[in-house]
Amino acid sequence: MLLWVLEIILLLTALFVVQIPLRKKGRPVWRVTVFMIKVLLIPAAALFFVAIESPLAYRRSDVFAAAYIVLFSDVCASIVEYVIRKLKGSRGTETEKSACRLKLLSILSVVFCLCIFIYGFVNAGHVKEKRHTWTAEGVTQAHTFAFAADLHVESARSMENVKEFCRQVNDAAPEFVILGGDVTDELTSYDDMRETYRLLSEIEAPVFFIYGNHDRQPDASYFDGRTYSDEQLEEAIREAGITILSDQFLKVADDLTLLGREDISMEGKRTDWSDLIDPFQGTGALVVADHQPYDEEQLVEERSAVQLSGHTHAGQLWPLQIVYRMMGLPAYGVFEKPGTLLYVSAGVGVWSMPLRTEANCEWELITLVP
């Protein structure tokens, strides 16, 4: 954390210093051009931090997170300084006006940097319960259950956060709980993985687990290698009394079936939707849990009460939610599909660094009613 803060300070200082000649000379065309470049670099830094799977993005995610904060704060400072200058006007020589502008920009840059850092850090550490009630054809009585995706324990979520999450779930007293993948990731040690599932075993309701794209540590080579095997992960989950569902149907009530999907990243191991056979078809409503909300073929053919997904973290960093939507990707919230209601959760945790400027960290308490 200390190194990350130092990186932010150094990048903020460097960005401010390299722009001093441009800001002193007062060339509006160049200033606007540089401003637009910085605006475009904000989502680029965010994408490298959150969404790009590469050695550079993974190993230096702290630098990309720092760059995001610095660029965001610099752009905000430039906008506010411009508005203040236009409203207030300026007096004195060009040298005096330039010095005043630089002083104001330096103060605003530091203020915005602190605000974005503090907000992102606090927002990343605070988990909220979010409630939904949806009508489901096939259920004969109300059913309330919990869905929690993307805990990313010990990536940027502590054991204390896991304890608090378990306490919240137990207080809500759901019929059952679905862990929607990425409970752990490449940054989770073997001991922390086992401790995570030991804590999750204290949830006072049946718990069902589906794999995400990080649980099996597929990109561990970008770091120091795997810290646990697939067999060790499965053993820890089962020892915690948690049921793993990998393209499997399970009757959770007389009028409710749960299908847990293998993650879409597991080519060759994930069953096509058309090849899945529901042994309980016609005996109630179907809930589908699928970590990533990107299987378009499934979403066209699927007939269920609701599909619950995570993976996106609601973008995690602004404005990625907007970027995802522009790309036609479901980022966060409710989406009407031909035969189902798709809900994409913002997730309980965050990836890599404790920084979140998009939506709250959350888990869902869902009620299906006739």
C-alpha positions in Angstrom: 0.0 0.0 0.0 2.8 2.4 0.9 4.5 1.8 -2.5 1.2 2.4 -4.3 0.7 5.7 -2.5 4.3 6.7 -3.4 3.6 5.8 -7.1 0.6 8.0 -7.0 2.6 11.0 -5.6 5.4 10.5 -8.1 3.1 10.2 -11.1 1.0 13.2 -10.0 4.2 15.3 -9.7 5.6 14.1 -13.0 2.4 14.8 -14.9 2.1 18.3 -13.4 5.8 19.2 -14.1 5.8 18.1 -17.8 2.7 20.3 -18.4 4.2 23.4 -16.9 5.7 24.8 -20.2 2.5 24.2 -22.1 0.4 25.9 -19.4 2.7 28.9 -19.1 2.8 29.6 -22.8 -1.0 29.7 -23.1 -1.5 27.8 -26.3 -5.2 26.9 -26.2 -5.1 24.5 -29.2 -2.3 22.5 -27.6 -3.9 22.6 -24.2 -7.2 21.2 -25.5 -5.4 18.5 -27.5 -3.4 17.4 -24.4 -6.6 17.6 -22.3 -8.5 15.3 -24.7 -5.5 12.8 -24.7 -5.7 12.7 -20.9 -9.4 12.1 -21.0 -8.9 9.1 -23.4 -6.1 7.8 -21.2 -8.4 7.5 -18.2 -10.5 4.5 -19.5 -7.3 3.1 -21.1 -5.6 3.0 -17.7 -8.7 1.6 -16.1 -9.0 -1.2 -18.8 -5.3 -2.2 -18.2 -5.9 -2.3 -14.5 -9.2 -4.2 -14.5 -9.8 -6.0 -17.8 -6.6 -6.7 -19.8 -5.1 -10.1 -19.2 -1.4 -9.7 -19.9 1.8 -10.0 -17.9 2.3 -6.2 -17.8 -1.3 -5.5 -16.7 -1.2 -8.1 -14.0 2.2 -7.6 -12.6 2.0 -3.8 -12.6 -1.7 -3.3 -11.8 -0.6 -0.9 -9.1 1.0 1.4 -11.6 -2.1 1.4 -13.8 -4.3 2.1 -10.8 -2.0 5.0 -9.8 -2.1 6.3 -13.4 -5.9 6.2 -13.4 -6.1 8.2 -10.2 -3.6 10.8 -11.4 -5.1 11.3 -14.8 -8.6 11.5 -13.4 -7.6 14.1 -10.8 -5.6 16.1 -13.3 -8.5 16.3 -15.7 -10.9 17.3 -12.9 -8.5 19.9 -11.8 -8.2 21.3 -15.3 -12.0 21.6 -15.7 -12.5 23.3 -12.3 -9.6 25.7 -12.8 -11.0 26.7 -16.2 -14.5 27.3 -14.8 -13.0 29.4 -11.9 -10.9 31.4 -14.3 -13.8 32.2 -16.6 -16.2 33.1 -13.7 -13.6 35.1 -11.7 -11.6 36.6 -14.5 -7.9 37.3 -14.2 -5.8 40.4 -13.7 -2.1 41.2 -14.0 0.7 40.4 -16.4 0.8 37.2 -18.3 3.6 36.0 -16.0 1.4 36.7 -12.9 -1.6 35.0 -14.5 0.4 31.9 -15.4 1.8 31.7 -11.9 -1.7 32.0 -10.4 -3.0 29.3 -12.8 -0.2 26.9 -12.0 -0.7 27.4 -8.2 -4.5 26.8 -8.5 -4.0 23.7 -10.7 -1.4 22.3 -8.3 -3.8 22.7 -5.3 -6.8 21.3 -7.2 -4.8 18.3 -8.5 -3.8 17.3 -5.0 -7.3 17.8 -3.7 -8.9 15.7 -6.4 -6.2 13.1 -6.1 -7.0 12.7 -2.4 -10.7 12.7 -3.0 -10.6 10.0 -5.7 -8.1 7.9 -3.7 -10.1 8.1 -0.5 -13.5 7.5 -2.1 -12.2 4.6 -4.2 -10.4 3.0 -1.2 -13.4 3.4 1.1 -15.9 2.2 -1.5 -13.8 -0.9 -2.2 -13.9 -1.9 1.4 -17.6 -1.4 2.1 -20.0 -4.2 1.2 -23.7 -3.6 0.9 -26.7 -5.9 0.8 -28.9 -5.3 -2.2 -32.5 -6.7 -2.4 -34.5 -7.7 -5.4 -38.0 -9.2 -5.8 -38.9 -10.7 -9.1 -41.9 -12.7 -10.3 -41.1 -16.3 -11.4 -43.4 -18.5 -13.4 -43.5 -21.9 -11.8 -42.9 -21.1 -8.2 -45.8 -21.7 -5.9 -44.5 -19.8 -2.9 -41.9 -17.1 -2.2 -38.2 -18.1 -2.1 -35.5 -15.9 -0.8 -31.8 -16.7 -1.4 -28.5 -14.9 -1.6 -26.1 -14.5 -4.5 -22.5 -13.3 -4.0 -19.9 -13.1 -6.7 -16.3 -11.9 -7.0 -15.1 -11.9 -3.4 -11.4 -12.1 -4.6 -10.3 -12.9 -1.1 -6.8 -11.5 -0.2 -6.5 -9.9 -3.7 -8.0 -6.8 -2.2 -10.5 -8.3 0.3 -9.4 -9.3 3.8 -10.5 -12.1 6.1 -12.3 -9.5 8.2 -14.3 -8.6 5.1 -15.2 -12.2 4.7 -16.3 -12.5 8.3 -18.5 -9.4 7.9 -20.0 -10.8 4.7 -20.9 -14.1 6.5 -22.4 -12.1 9.3 -24.6 -10.1 6.9 -25.8 -13.2 5.1 -26.6 -15.0 8.4 -28.6 -11.9 9.6 -30.6 -12.0 6.3 -31.4 -15.8 6.8 -31.8 -16.8 3.2 -33.0 -20.3 2.2 -29.7 -20.9 0.4 -26.6 -19.1 -0.9 -25.0 -19.1 -4.3 -21.3 -18.2 -4.5 -21.0 -16.9 -8.1 -17.3 -17.5 -8.8 -14.0 -15.8 -8.2 -14.1 -16.4 -4.5 -10.3 -16.6 -4.7 -7.8 -15.7 -7.4 -4.1 -15.8 -8.5 -3.1 -13.6 -5.6 -4.6 -15.9 -2.9 -2.3 -18.1 -1.0 -3.0 -21.7 -0.2 -3.5 -21.0 3.5 -5.8 -18.0 2.7 -7.8 -20.1 0.3 -8.4 -22.7 3.0 -9.2 -20.1 5.6 -11.7 -18.4 3.2 -13.7 -21.6 2.9 -13.5 -22.3 6.6 -15.1 -18.9 7.2 -17.7 -19.5 4.5 -18.6 -22.8 6.2 -20.1 -20.7 9.0 -22.9 -19.5 6.8 -26.1 -20.9 8.3 -27.7 -22.0 5.1 -26.9 -24.5 2.2 -24.2 -23.0 0.1 -23.7 -23.7 -3.6 -20.6 -22.8 -5.6 -19.8 -22.2 -9.3 -16.4 -21.6 -10.7 -15.3 -18.2 -12.0 -12.4 -17.4 -14.4 -10.0 -16.8 -11.5 -10.7 -19.5 -8.9 -8.4 -22.1 -10.5 -5.6 -19.5 -10.9 -5.3 -19.8 -14.7 -3.0 -16.7 -15.0 -0.8 -17.6 -12.0 2.2 -17.6 -14.4 1.9 -13.9 -14.6 2.8 -13.8 -10.8 4.8 -16.4 -8.8 2.9 -19.5 -10.0 0.0 -21.4 -8.6 -0.4 -21.6 -4.8 -2.9 -24.4 -4.8 -4.0 -27.1 -7.3 -7.5 -27.8 -8.6 -7.7 -30.8 -6.3 -6.8 -28.7 -3.2 -9.4 -26.1 -4.1 -12.1 -28.7 -4.6 -11.1 -30.4 -1.3 -11.3 -27.1 0.6 -14.7 -26.3 -0.8 -16.2 -29.7 -0.1 -14.7 -29.8 3.4 -16.6 -26.5 4.1 -19.8 -28.4 3.3 -20.3 -26.3 0.1 -21.8 -28.0 -3.0 -20.0 -27.5 -6.3 -22.2 -27.2 -9.4 -20.5 -27.5 -12.7 -23.1 -27.7 -15.5 -25.3 -29.5 -12.9 -29.0 -29.2 -12.0 -30.1 -29.4 -8.4 -33.5 -29.3 -6.9 -33.4 -26.7 -4.1 -37.1 -26.8 -3.4 -40.2 -28.6 -4.8 -40.8 -25.7 -7.1 -37.3 -24.4 -7.7 -34.3 -25.8 -9.6 -30.8 -24.4 -9.6 -28.4 -24.8 -12.5 -24.7 -24.0 -11.8 -22.7 -23.4 -15.0 -19.0 -24.1 -15.7 -17.2 -20.9 -16.5 -17.2 -19.9 -20.2 -13.4 -19.6 -20.1 -13.2 -23.4 -19.7 -13.3 -24.4 -23.4 -13.9 -28.1 -23.8 -15.2 -28.5 -20.3 -18.3 -26.3 -20.5 -21.4 -28.0 -21.9 -23.3 -26.2 -24.6 -26.7 -25.0 -23.6 -28.4 -27.1 -26.2 -26.8 -30.2 -24.7 -27.9 -29.6 -21.1 -30.7 -31.9 -20.0 -32.8 -30.7 -17.1 -34.1 -33.8 -15.2 -36.6 -31.6 -13.3 -38.0 -29.7 -16.3 -41.6 -28.7 -15.9 -41.6 -29.0 -12.1 -41.1 -25.4 -11.1 -38.9 -22.4 -11.9 -35.2 -22.5 -13.0 -32.5 -20.3 -11.7 -29.2 -20.2 -13.6 -25.9 -19.2 -12.0 -23.2 -18.4 -14.6 -20.1 -16.4 -13.6 -19.7 -14.5 -16.9 -22.7 -12.9 -18.6 -21.3 -13.3 -22.1 -22.7 -16.5 -23.5 -25.0 -14.9 -26.2 -26.1 -18.2 -27.6 -27.2 -19.3 -24.1 -29.0 -16.1 -23.4 -31.0 -16.4 -26.6 -32.0 -20.1 -26.0 -32.2 -20.0 -22.2 -35.6 -20.4 -20.6 -35.3 -19.6 -16.9 -36.7 -17.3 -14.2 -33.4 -15.5 -13.9 -29.7 -15.8 -14.8 -27.3 -14.5 -12.1 -23.8 -13.4 -13.2 -20.9 -11.4 -11.9 -17.4 -11.0 -13.3 -17.7 -7.4 -14.4 -17.4 -5.7 -11.0 -19.8 -3.1 -12.6 -16.7 -1.9 -14.3 -14.9 -1.2 -11.0 -13.4 2.0 -12.3 -15.4 4.8 -13.9 -16.1 5.1 -16.8 -15.7 1.4 -17.7 -19.4 0.6 -17.2 -20.1 3.1 -20.0 -17.4 1.6 -22.1 -18.8 -1.9 -21.6 -22.3 -0.8 -22.6 -20.9 0.9 -25.7 -19.3 -2.4 -26.7 -22.7 -4.2 -26.2 -21.6 -6.0 -23.0 -23.8 -6.2 -20.0 -21.9 -4.5 -17.2 -24.3 -4.1 -14.3 -27.9 -4.4 -13.5 -31.0 -6.0 -15.0 -31.2 -7.0 -18.7 -34.3 -8.4 -20.4 -33.5 -11.4 -22.5 -35.8 -13.5 -24.8 -36.4 -16.2 -22.2 -34.9 -15.0 -19.0 -34.0 -12.0 -16.8 -30.3 -11.5 -16.7 -28.9 -9.8 -13.5 -25.2 -8.8 -13.5 -24.0 -8.2 -9.9 -21.4 -5.5 -9.0 -19.7 -8.2 -6.8 -18.5 -8.3 -3.3 -14.9 -7.6 -3.9 -12.4 -5.9 -6.2 -9.5 -7.0 -8.4 -5.9 -6.6 -7.4 -5.9 -3.2 -5.6 -8.4 -1.7 -3.1 -9.9 0.9 -5.6 -13.4 1.2 -6.8 -15.1 4.2 -8.3 -18.0 2.4 -10.1 -21.0 1.2 -8.0 -20.8 -0.3 -4.5 -19.4 -3.6 -3.5 -22.5 -5.7 -3.0 -24.2 -9.1 -2.6 -27.8 -9.8 -3.5 -30.7 -11.0 -1.5 -33.2 -12.2 -4.1 -36.9 -13.1 -3.6 -38.8 -15.0 -6.3 -42.6 -14.8 -5.9 -45.4 -16.5 -7.9 
